[in-house]
Amino acid sequence: MSVRRTVAVVGVVVTLLAGCRAADDDGRFPEPVRPRWEMADLPVPPGAPGRLIARDVTACAGRWYAVGAVGAPDGGTRPAAWRSVDGRVWTSLPLRPISYYGERAILYAAGCSEGRIAVIGARSGGAHGNPRVRTWRQDADGGLSEVPAEFELYGGPEAVSASRIAGGAGGWLIAGARTGGAAVWRSADATDFALVDDAPGLASDAGLTTIATDVVAAPDGWLVAGGGRPAGRGDRDPYVWSSADGRAWTRTALPATGADEVVQRLARVGPVVYALGVRGSAFHAWKWSPQATGGAEEWRAVADFGATGAGAVAGVEAVAGDAGVVLAMTVASDGHRLWRSAGDAQSWAQVTLPGHVSAGGDTSAAVAAADGRMVVTVDDGVAARVWFAPSGPV
């Protein structure tokens, strides 16, 4: 996790990002959404000065949280997190690292449960330069304390990824992968995580190599999403796994076309679950919702939108839902983009960001939504900024 500087600079002037977008049923392209963006300042946390790094943002019990790091001129980093009650005024949170890599971590994923957040962070290091993953729990004063963990819990020769974290009635769950396939880490209170790997139905088997990319809490347990590569094929298929306790898992194949397809982010809005990822050369939305007629509940492939382009790793970085609106932040060969759809997820319109941010390097973007407002963090590799606007029609 280097802190290379890039030449892309986020401008204050709202510009329209060029490119493809999903067409309406009659073949027309929806008009771009142009929110009334307002910029907020992230304060530099106490300590050595440096450039701010933003990696994720989430809404939690009437507050907003952003996580990332402070990057020093010599390439060093230290973890950072911020909180806001309105998206406009932010304060930095106390950070309490307890390990060498915790002191240098870049926080990159945040989840919420019962008014508190838990966070994943990492910093590359060691003989092989692999990410050294650490988790953080929120204390009563709002600060974040690093959770003690043995190296082998997330690292070691079988390490692949610890991607996302979510909280729910069943505690906390991290979704990721080991060399044996999709895996999760369970905790009752975010203070002690236990690895669940080689779980039948979740991990890889003779016919399918799996990876998990995201997790959300469900009323009856957990949903984990990702993909699987069938034996003898070069492309992936999209999958969702369900579990009541995080130990035993049931695998569900989402509608697939034969193109390379994988789910990268999940969002649950009331009883509806959205799964977003890539399908061939476009982004794609799948949707699950209860059947009003009492018929079988199943996942549906809803719509393609945007274009992944060539020459860069494309993906859905974040998904958020609020008051009949679904938002998706994507990255493709031509940069980071924000998209908006109604709850049906059938037609997607591009949302103009407050400036163009190129793909690659140390750039990132994320979005969260709640109570009629969306908050976006944008990091162009030189500076991190926060913007907020109404999430609904403007």
N, C-alpha and C positions, 0 to 999 in steps of 0.2 A: 504494500500500500504506500506507494511513493507519493510525494506531494509536488509533482512536476507542475510548472506553470505553463499555461497556454495563452495564446494571444486573444482568445475570444473574450469579449467584455460585455456584461449585461448592461444594456442602455435603459434609461428611465423612460424613453419614448416607447409607447406600445407599437410594435410592428407586427405585420402579418407574416406568419411562417408559410412559405410556399410549399406545395406538394399535393399529394393525393389525399382524398378523403372519401368516406363512404357516401354513396349516392342514395337518394330517396327511392321509393318503389317506382316512381315515374321516371327515373333516370336522372333527375336533377341533383346537383350537389347542394347540401344545406349551406346556407350562408354562414360564414365564420361568426363565432360569438366573440364580441369585443367587450369584455368586462371593464368596469371602472376600477382599475387596479390602484391600490395605495401601497406605498412601500413602508416597511417597518425596519427599524434598526435592531440588529443583534449586538448586544454589548460584548466586548472582549472580556472573558472571565478573568478574575484576579490571577496574577502570575505573570510569567514571561510573555511579552507581546508576540504577536504573529498574525498571520492571515487566518480568517475564519473558514472552516470547512463544514458544510451541511450535507447530511446524507439521508435523513428521514424526518417526517413530521406526522403527528397524529393528534386526534382530538380525544380527550379523556375527561368525562364528568365535568363538562363546562369549562375546561381549560385546554390550551394548545401546548404541545411539547415539540421541540425541535432538538435533534441530536446530531453530533458530528465531532469536531475536534478543533484545536488551534494548531496551525502549522508554523513551525519555526523556520527562519531563513536557511538553516543548515539541513533541512529535511526532517527534523524531528517533529513529533506530534504529541499532544496531550489531549485526553478526552474532554468533551464539553457538551453541555445540555442547557436548554433554555425553556422557560415557561411563560405563558401569556394567558390573560383572562379574556382578551378581546382580539388577539391577532395583531394589535397595533403596538402595544408596549410590552417588551420582553425583558425578563431578568434571567441572569445566569444562575444555574443550580450548583450547590456544593457537590463536588465529586470526591469520593473516598476510595482511591485505588489501594490495593494491598499487594500487588505483584509488579515485577519488572515490566511485563507487557501490559498490565492494566494501566500503569502510569503513562504508557505510550499509545494506548488504544484509540482507534477511530470508531466512534459509536455509529452503527449503520442501520439498526432496525429496532423499532419500539412497538410495544404492545400495551394494551390497557385492560385492566380488570378491577372492578369495584373501586374506581376512583384513583388507582395508582398504576404507574407504568413499570415495566421491566424492559431491559434493553440488552441487545447484543452488540459487542464491539470486538475489534481485532486489530492486530498489528503484525505485519510480516516480520519474521526473524528466524534465528537459528541457522544451523548449517545449510539447510535446504531452502531457506527463505519462505517457508510456509506460513499462512496466517495463524497466529496464536489467539484463539477465540476466548473471550471472557464474557460473562453476563453480569448484569447490574440490577439491583432491586432498589425500589424507592423507599426511603425512610420517612418517618413521621414529619420531619421538617421539610420534606420535598426534595432533599438531596439524594444522590445515587451512591450506593455502596457496592463495590465489586464483590461478587459471590465467590468464595473459595472453591477451587476445582482442581482436581488432578489433571496433569497434562493430557493423559490418554482419554479423558472424557470427551473432548472435542478434537484432539490432535492425534498424533501417533501415526503409524504406517497405514492405518485404515481411514484416515481423515479425508474427506472430500469437501463438505460444506455444512455450515449451519446458517440457514438462509433467513428465516423469519420467525417471529415469536408472537403468540397470542395468548390472551387470558380469558377465562370463562368460569362457569360454575364448577367445573372439574379441576380448577387450578390453572396451570400454565403449560404450554406446549411449544417446543421449538421444532420446526420442520427443516430437514436437510438430507444429507446423504453420507454414507460410508462406502468403502469399496464394495461392500456387499449389497448396495442398492439404497433405496429410500429408507430413511431412518427418522426417528423423533426422539426428543428428550422431554421427560415428564417432571413436573414439580407441583407440589401442593400449594406452595406459597412463594415461589421464585427464589428461595434461599438454598435449595439443594436439588439439582437436576440429575435424573437417572437416564441413561441411554437405553433406548429400545431399538435394537438392530436385529437383523435376521428374523424379523417377524413374518410369519407366513401371510401371504397376501399383500404385504407392503414391500418387503425386500425383493431383490432380484431372484429369479428362479431360472430353470433351464430354458424357458421359453421367452423370458422378458427381462431386460436390464432396466431398472427403475431409478428415478431420482425424484425427490420431493422439493418443491420450491416455495410453498406458502401454506399457511394454516389459518383457519378461523374456528371460533367456538360455535357450536350448534346447540339448540335446546336440549338435545339428547346426547351430547358428547363433542366430537371433533370432526372437522373435515380437513383433509390435507390434499393438496393438488400438486401435479407435476406431470411427468411423462414417462414413457417406457419405450425402449427400442426392442422390437421383436427379433428373435434369433434369425439370422440370415438376411436381415434388412438393414439398410443404412439410414432410414428415416425413423422418426419417433411418432408415437401415438399419444393423445392426451388422456390422462387418467385423474380420477378423484378417489380418495380413500376415506372411509368413514369408520369411526370407532366410538364406543361408549366410554371407554376408560383409558385410551391411549396405548393399550397393550395388544388387543386383538383387533385386526383390521379387515375390512371388506373392500375389495377393489371394484371400481366401476369404470368401464371404458366409455369415454365420451364419443359422440359422433365424430368420425374421422373420414378423410377423403383419400388417403394415400400420399398426400403431401407431408412434409415434415411439420408436425404439430406438437405443441407442448403448452400446458397451462403454466403461467408464471405468477399470476396474482389472483387472489380470491377476495370477494367482498360480500358480506351478508347484510341486507337491508330489510329488516323485518323478517318475514318468512321466505324471502327470495334470496337466492345465492347466485352471484355472477362469477364466472371464471373467465379470465382474459389471458391471452397469450398470443403465440404466433401460429399461423397456418400458411405454409408456403411463403409467398412473397408479401403477405399482408398480415396485419393483426386481426385477431378474431375474438368474438364474444360468445360464450356458451352461457346458458341460463337454466336454473332449476327453480320451479315454483310449485306450491301445492295445487293439485287439480281441484277446481271448484266443483266438478261433476262427480268426483269420487273415483275417477279413473286412475290408472297407474301413474305414479310420480316418476318422472324421468328427466334426464338432461336433454336440452335441445341446442343444436348449433344455430345461433341467431344471425350473426352478420359479420362479414369482413369489414375492415376499415383501415385506411392509411396504407402505407407501403413501407416495407423494411429496407428496400434498396440493397446495394451491394457494397462490399468492402468494409463492413463493420458488423459487430455483433448487435443484433436488434432485439428488443424486448419490451415488455410492459414493466415499468418501474414501480408503479403504484396505482391502486384503484381505490376510489372512495365513493360512497353513496350518501345522499341526503335529500329528503323531501321530494322524492320522485325523480331525482337526477342521479346519473352515474357518471363519474369522472375517471379518466384514465390518463396517466402520464406514460409516454412511450419514448424510446430512443431508437433512432434508425441512422442510416448512413448520412442523412442530412440534418441530424441534430435531435434535440429533445422537443417534444410537442405535448400539448394538453388537448384532450378530446372530451366532449360532453354528449350524453345521450339521455333521452327520457327513460323511464323505468323499463320500457320494453326492450331496450338495447338494440333496436333494429336499425336505427339511423343515427349516425355519429357526425357531429359537426366539430370542426377544429376550433379551439379556443386560443385567441391570440395571447401569447405570453408577453411579459414586459420587455422582451428582447430575445434575440436569437442566441442559443447556446449550442455550440458544436458538439458532436459526439466524440468519444474517446478521451484519452488523457485522464485527468482527475475530475471530469465534469459529472454532474448528477443533477437530478430534479425529482421532486416528490410533491404529492398533493394530499391534503386531508380536507374533510368537509363535515360540517355539523351546524345545525340551527340556522340554516339559510346562508351560511358563509363558507367560503373555501380559502384555505391558506396554502400557499405554494412556497417551497424552498427551492432556490436555484443556485447552483454552484458552477461557475464557468472555469474553474481551475485557478482563478486569480483571486476571486472574492465570492463570498456567500451572501445572499440576500433573501429576505422574506417579503412576500407580497400577499395581500388579502383583497377579497372582492366578494360580492354576492354570488352564491352558487347557482341560483335560479336564473330565470330570464332577466335580461337587462334591456 
